[in-house]
Every structure is written in structure tokens, then in C-alpha cells.
Amino acid sequence: MAKPTLPLPEKTGDPKVHTKSKLGGTTVALCQKCVLNSSALQKQRLFLRVHDLFALSQAPDLFDELCPVAVHQALAAFDVRKGEVVNAELARLKEAVNMTNQLLSSMNLPAAIEDTSGSSVPGSLVSKANLVKDAGGMSALAKLIADLPDLLTRNTEILDECERMLKEERESDAQLKNQVGHFVSSKLGGSLV
């Protein structure tokens, strides 16, 4: 900030007031003694500087919050876009939370997690192991696993027989429809399935 300077004093016609100076918008009359006394002049300058600074700090700046229309429009567009992005992220997070909650509830979690902080085996595992032992233990499990290929073959035969019977019924229905189709108004078996 530029330092305010005192204008040069002017001579006046008054014998008591030797000089007159205009400072900070006010006219100050100085006698010869004050003009010669530099410390009084320095005090006056300091007072005027502080007074001017105080006056400037009190005055409101009319153009302080003024901005161009393009800047205002850009800020408004930014706020709208920011709101859209935030809302999209919130929706995505809510969807992810819902999906996670559904997945956890389908696996019975966290209720299915047992406390394993101790050095012993949880009670539920001990009870399940006892059930396996009572049912025959590892030999029974090995026998069940060995029986799986035979059971698969039997199930495949049953499915093949069902498909053969359905095919025969479909052919029989088609033959009867060709023979007496105009007399039969009921639906054929193939359309019921």
C-alpha cells in the first residue's frame, strides 16, 4: 500500500496560522512552531495514516462479491453435475449394500460363524462328528461315495425310460388325431405338458 504523503503547506494571511495544509480531505492549519517541530508533524502523519486505514477498512467494497455471468453459470453447472455424480454414487453404493446383505443372509452369515478364539473345537463340530461316527464313520462315507456311479447309471436308465414313454404317447396322440381329429375336441397330451 502506498504511503500517504503530506502536501506542501501554503502561506496564509492569518498572523497566528502561518501555514495551511490539506490532509486526508480535511484542511489542517499549522503554526510556524508545528511546522518546524518535526516530531509533531510525524505524529500528525501517523494519526492521518491510521485514520485513513481505519476509514478504508470500514467502507464496504461494492464490487467485492461481483463475478462475471459466465463464471456464475459455470459454477451452477458444476453444482448440478456434482449433485448428479454424488447421487449416482450413492445409488450404486446402496445397491451394493443391498446385494451384500442378501448374499450374507442367504449364507446365514454372520450367524453361522462360530467363535473359534479358544483352543478347543466348537461344540457344533463335535456334535456333527459324533453323528457321522454313529452312522458308520468313514467306512460308511466311503461306501456311499463308491455307490454313486451305480446310482447315476440307475437314474439315467429311469430318465431314458420316461422319455421313451413320453415319445410313445406323443406318437399315439398324433395317430389318433389323424384318424378321428374332427371328432376330438380335447387337447393332446403334448400341449398339456
C-alpha positions in Angstrom: 0.0 0.0 0.0 1.4 3.4 -0.9 2.2 5.7 2.0 0.2 8.9 2.1 2.3 12.0 1.6 1.6 15.4 3.1 1.1 18.2 0.6 3.3 21.2 0.9 2.0 23.8 3.3 0.6 27.1 1.8 1.1 30.5 3.3 -2.0 32.2 4.9 -2.8 35.8 5.7 -3.5 35.0 9.4 -0.6 36.0 11.7 -1.2 33.2 14.1 -1.6 30.5 11.5 1.5 30.6 9.3 0.7 27.6 7.1 -2.3 25.6 6.0 -2.2 22.1 4.6 -4.8 19.9 3.1 -4.5 16.3 4.5 -6.9 13.4 4.0 -9.7 15.6 2.7 -9.5 18.0 5.6 -7.7 21.3 5.9 -5.3 21.5 8.8 -3.9 24.8 10.0 -0.4 24.7 11.3 1.5 27.3 13.1 5.2 28.0 12.4 6.2 26.2 15.6 4.4 23.0 14.5 5.8 23.1 11.0 9.3 23.4 12.4 8.8 20.7 15.0 9.2 17.5 13.0 8.1 15.2 15.8 4.7 16.9 15.9 4.5 16.6 12.1 5.4 12.9 12.3 2.6 12.3 14.9 0.1 14.1 12.7 1.2 11.9 9.7 0.9 8.7 11.8 -2.6 9.8 13.1 -3.7 10.5 9.5 -2.3 7.2 8.2 -4.1 5.2 10.9 -7.3 7.3 10.5 -7.2 6.7 6.7 -6.6 3.0 7.1 -9.5 2.7 9.6 -11.8 4.6 7.3 -10.8 2.4 4.4 -11.4 -0.8 6.4 -14.9 0.4 7.3 -16.0 1.2 3.8 -17.7 -1.8 2.1 -16.4 -2.7 -1.3 -19.3 -2.6 -3.8 -17.7 -5.0 -6.2 -16.3 -7.5 -3.7 -18.8 -10.3 -4.5 -19.3 -9.4 -8.2 -18.4 -12.1 -10.7 -19.0 -12.5 -14.5 -22.1 -14.2 -15.7 -20.1 -16.9 -17.4 -18.4 -17.8 -14.1 -21.7 -17.9 -12.3 -23.2 -20.2 -15.0 -20.1 -22.4 -14.8 -20.4 -22.7 -11.0 -24.1 -23.5 -11.3 -23.4 -26.2 -13.9 -20.6 -27.6 -11.7 -23.0 -27.8 -8.7 -25.6 -29.6 -10.9 -23.0 -32.1 -12.2 -21.6 -32.7 -8.8 -25.0 -33.4 -7.4 -25.6 -35.9 -10.2 -22.3 -37.7 -9.6 -22.9 -37.8 -5.8 -26.5 -39.2 -6.3 -25.3 -41.8 -8.8 -22.5 -43.0 -6.4 -25.0 -43.1 -3.5 -27.4 -45.2 -5.6 -24.6 -47.6 -6.6 -23.4 -47.9 -3.0 -27.0 -48.6 -1.8 -27.4 -51.3 -4.4 -24.1 -52.9 -3.5 -25.0 -52.8 0.2 -28.4 -54.5 -0.5 -26.7 -57.1 -2.7 -24.2 -57.8 0.1 -26.9 -58.1 2.7 -28.9 -60.5 0.5 -25.8 -62.6 -0.1 -24.9 -62.7 3.6 -28.5 -63.6 4.6 -28.6 -66.4 2.1 -25.4 -67.9 3.6 -26.8 -67.4 7.1 -23.9 -65.0 7.9 -22.7 -63.7 10.3 -24.9 -66.0 12.5 -23.2 -69.1 11.1 -19.8 -68.0 12.1 -18.8 -69.6 15.4 -16.3 -68.3 18.0 -13.0 -70.1 17.4 -10.9 -67.9 19.6 -10.4 -70.7 22.1 -8.1 -73.7 21.9 -10.9 -76.3 21.7 -13.1 -77.4 18.8 -16.5 -75.7 18.7 -19.4 -77.8 20.2 -21.4 -77.9 16.9 -18.5 -79.5 15.1 -18.1 -82.1 17.9 -21.8 -83.0 17.7 -21.7 -83.3 13.9 -18.6 -85.5 14.1 -20.4 -87.8 16.6 -23.4 -88.1 14.2 -21.0 -89.2 11.4 -19.4 -91.7 13.8 -22.8 -93.1 14.9 -23.8 -93.5 11.2 -20.8 -95.7 10.5 -17.9 -93.2 10.3 -15.5 -93.1 7.4 -16.3 -96.5 6.1 -20.0 -95.6 5.6 -19.0 -92.4 3.8 -16.5 -94.3 1.6 -19.3 -96.9 0.7 -21.8 -94.0 -0.2 -19.2 -92.4 -2.4 -18.4 -95.8 -4.1 -22.2 -96.3 -4.7 -22.5 -93.0 -6.6 -21.6 -94.4 -10.1 -24.2 -97.2 -9.8 -26.8 -94.8 -8.6 -26.0 -92.5 -11.5 -26.5 -95.4 -14.0 -29.8 -96.3 -12.4 -31.1 -92.7 -12.6 -30.0 -92.4 -16.2 -32.0 -95.6 -17.1 -35.1 -94.3 -15.3 -34.9 -91.0 -17.2 -34.4 -92.8 -20.5 -37.5 -94.9 -19.8 -39.6 -91.8 -19.0 -38.5 -90.1 -22.3 -39.4 -93.3 -24.3 -42.8 -93.5 -22.7 -43.5 -89.8 -23.4 -42.4 -90.3 -27.0 -44.8 -93.3 -27.5 -47.6 -91.3 -26.0 -46.9 -88.3 -28.3 -46.9 -90.7 -31.4 -50.1 -92.4 -30.3 -51.8 -89.0 -29.8 -50.7 -87.9 -33.3 -52.0 -91.1 -34.8 -55.4 -90.8 -33.1 -55.7 -87.2 -34.2 -55.1 -88.1 -37.8 -57.8 -90.9 -37.6 -60.6 -89.0 -35.7 -59.3 -85.5 -35.4 -62.5 -83.8 -36.4 -64.5 -85.6 -33.6 -62.0 -84.9 -30.8 -62.1 -81.5 -29.2 -59.8 -82.2 -26.2 -56.2 -81.1 -26.1 -53.4 -83.5 -26.9 -51.0 -84.7 -24.2 -48.0 -82.9 -25.7 -49.7 -79.5 -25.3 -50.6 -80.2 -21.7 -47.0 -80.8 -20.6 
